[in-house]
Amino acid sequence: MLIQALSRNDRRRFSIVTKEAVRVKELAFQYPDTEEKTLKDINFTLRYGEILGVVGPTGAGKSTLAMCLNGLIPEVIEGELEGEVYIKEENIQDFSVADVSEYVGFVFQEPENQLSQMTIEEEIAFGMGNLGVSRSEMEVRIKDALAQVGLTGYEKRSPLALSGGQQQRLAIASVLAMRPSIMIMDEPTSMLDPKGKNEVYDVLQNLKGYDMTGIIIDHEVERIATYCDKILVLNEGEVQAFGTPEEVFTQIELLHQFQLNAPQVTEFLYRYNQEYQQDVKLSTTVKEAVATFESEYTGKV
Ligand SMILES: Nc1ncnc2c1ncn2[C@@H]1O[C@H](COP(=O)(O)OP(=O)(O)OP(=O)(O)O)[C@@H](O)[C@H]1O
């Protein structure tokens, strides 16, 4: 009855939100010649359009997890893999890395390492060329991708003449033009200065709602908390927490166990509660915290 009442577009959207974009099931991985598994019994799912932030201390296994999701493990990087990864409900172990790359785009830490062409438009065309996209379609996608990352007008420039933040935005544009269903970014801002970090997160913020599922590994908890729909905390290859930013970042004591911090506002509220024996709700954004304080204290002071 409900389905019948929906328009064709609504039905399409309905089917998208109800399907899983990513399912990781009992995933474990051990590199050769190591004594312990780097990943142990990882389970989570993401729906279409959701953005996942992966946080964890150094060596937790975050990059290893990312490589299991794009098929580099175990096809290119060998080791003992257990469990399954489903992208768009297909088990990626049934496909080659090249096939998986049509659905899963990857943005690396260091932008320079992923740029190889003479001009910005050639850079964006390069990935599409490997997918067999026609010249006329490429032109449309180049224009669109540059507009999305704020680099319109830079088509003929050299990628090497861009700032770090612009280079990373170009790397994102190159992935966007390939129209993957999932975009994985492994610490895309770690090599950038604060201005570059802001540029990249502003672009990512604008991409939200573009029907693309995203996975971002980053130590920038402030930005992760506002940008992501779900957070996964990884430590020594095990999932310690998975849920919304509010569900995860309010577990301050758990985070501290793994030398991780919540956003500053959440840390402040936690310490305020401790120092003054209060029970103020822990918020993960300044806006929410202000609203909480206003409703608690207006007229009482
Ligand atoms: N090719 C490899 N062979 C053997 N061990 C490896 C290999 N690559 C990574 N490791 C080990 O696996 C563990 C997890 O590494 P990984 O890079 O996935 O962690 P990470 O959470 O991404 O760390 P960081 O935040 O420092 O990037 C580390 O102990 C690392 O030394």
The ligand as an SDF file (V2000), in Angstrom:
LIG
                    3D

 31 33  0  0  0  0  0  0  0  0999 V2000
   52.5450   -5.3530    4.7190 N   0  0  0  0  0  0  0  0  0  0  0  0
   52.5260   -5.5910    6.0320 C   0  0  0  0  0  0  0  0  0  0  0  0
   53.1410   -6.6850    6.5400 N   0  0  0  0  0  0  0  0  0  0  0  0
   53.1210   -6.9470    7.8640 C   0  0  0  0  0  0  0  0  0  0  0  0
   52.5080   -6.1630    8.7730 N   0  0  0  0  0  0  0  0  0  0  0  0
   51.9000   -5.0570    8.3310 C   0  0  0  0  0  0  0  0  0  0  0  0
   51.8600   -4.7090    6.9390 C   0  0  0  0  0  0  0  0  0  0  0  0
   51.1730   -3.5440    6.8010 N   0  0  0  0  0  0  0  0  0  0  0  0
   50.7770   -3.2010    8.0410 C   0  0  0  0  0  0  0  0  0  0  0  0
   51.2120   -4.0890    8.9470 N   0  0  0  0  0  0  0  0  0  0  0  0
   50.9680   -4.0630   10.4030 C   0  0  0  0  0  0  0  0  0  0  0  0
   49.5630   -4.1330   10.6360 O   0  0  0  0  0  0  0  0  0  0  0  0
   49.2070   -3.3070   11.7450 C   0  0  0  0  0  0  0  0  0  0  0  0
   48.1040   -2.3570   11.3170 C   0  0  0  0  0  0  0  0  0  0  0  0
   48.6140   -1.4510   10.3530 O   0  0  0  0  0  0  0  0  0  0  0  0
   47.6900   -0.3690    9.6650 P   0  0  0  0  0  0  0  0  0  0  0  0
   48.5500    0.4570    8.7660 O   0  0  0  0  0  0  0  0  0  0  0  0
   46.5130   -1.0430    9.0660 O   0  0  0  0  0  0  0  0  0  0  0  0
   47.2180    0.4970   10.9440 O   0  0  0  0  0  0  0  0  0  0  0  0
   46.5750    1.9460   10.9820 P   0  0  0  0  0  0  0  0  0  0  0  0
   45.5260    1.9050   12.0260 O   0  0  0  0  0  0  0  0  0  0  0  0
   46.1670    2.3730    9.6150 O   0  0  0  0  0  0  0  0  0  0  0  0
   47.7940    2.8310   11.5050 O   0  0  0  0  0  0  0  0  0  0  0  0
   48.1340    4.3900   11.2210 P   0  0  0  0  0  0  0  0  0  0  0  0
   47.0960    5.2210   11.9290 O   0  0  0  0  0  0  0  0  0  0  0  0
   49.4890    4.5530   11.8400 O   0  0  0  0  0  0  0  0  0  0  0  0
   48.1400    4.5970    9.7290 O   0  0  0  0  0  0  0  0  0  0  0  0
   50.4690   -2.6120   12.1970 C   0  0  0  0  0  0  0  0  0  0  0  0
   51.0000   -3.3290   13.2980 O   0  0  0  0  0  0  0  0  0  0  0  0
   51.3900   -2.7300   11.0100 C   0  0  0  0  0  0  0  0  0  0  0  0
   52.7480   -2.7740   11.4090 O   0  0  0  0  0  0  0  0  0  0  0  0
  1  2  1  0
  2  3  1  0
  2  7  2  0
  3  4  2  0
  4  5  1  0
  5  6  2  0
  6  7  1  0
  6 10  1  0
  7  8  1  0
  8  9  2  0
  9 10  1  0
 10 11  1  0
 11 12  1  0
 11 30  1  0
 12 13  1  0
 13 14  1  0
 13 28  1  0
 14 15  1  0
 15 16  1  0
 16 17  2  0
 16 18  1  0
 16 19  1  0
 19 20  1  0
 20 21  2  0
 20 22  1  0
 20 23  1  0
 23 24  1  0
 24 25  2  0
 24 26  1  0
 24 27  1  0
 28 29  1  0
 28 30  1  0
 30 31  1  0
M  END
$$$$
